[in-house]
């Protein structure tokens, strides 16, 4: 897999996941919303760790800086 996520993209995804976790822990989101947002947060963390987003492939998007 070739990386297609830049540093800013990866950091923003992790920050969104942290916000979702904080909202869940504080009780601001519950039920189905918590489950859906939690799943999205997990996907964000995993794709950020890998530096690869499969959803970018069909659109040929890459947020990596050009070298």
Buried (B, 14 or more C-beta within 10 A) or exposed (E): EEEBBBEEBBEBBBEBBEEBBEBBEEEEBEEEEBEEBBEBBEBBBEBBEBBBBEEBEEEEEBBEEEE
